[in-house]
Amino acid sequence: MKHNLLILIHWAIIIALIISSTIFIFDEVELSSSNAEIKDGKLMFCTTDDCISYTTKISWTFLKIFIFEIIVAILALVALREGISLEKRFKSQKID
């Protein structure tokens, strides 16, 4: 049972890392389709509706990625704890 949990966590970590990479790619593709302008000394990316500063856009992108990385770290810690638990159980069964 715990072995299956570790495999599930392993794949969840891989999927979360792929999602964080995909977020970055999609956010950057969105910027490349916008018109770059300099307004008030700031680099702005404008569409027909509105403009957003480059620093704001990048900050939101990295915030989204950071959230996924926290999820990955939590999953990795759970996997580490479960792995240590499995190892201890295996050693105690081996001694008996």
Long-range contacts (C-beta under 8 A, 24 or more apart in sequence): 2-82, 2-85, 2-86, 3-86, 5-82, 6-79, 6-82, 6-83, 6-86, 9-75, 9-76, 9-78, 9-79, 9-82, 10-79, 12-75, 13-72, 13-75, 13-76, 13-79, 16-68, 16-69, 16-71, 16-72, 16-75, 17-68, 17-72, 19-68, 20-64, 20-65, 20-68, 20-69, 20-72, 23-61, 23-64, 23-65, 23-68, 24-61, 24-65, 27-57, 27-60, 27-61, 27-64, 28-61, 31-57
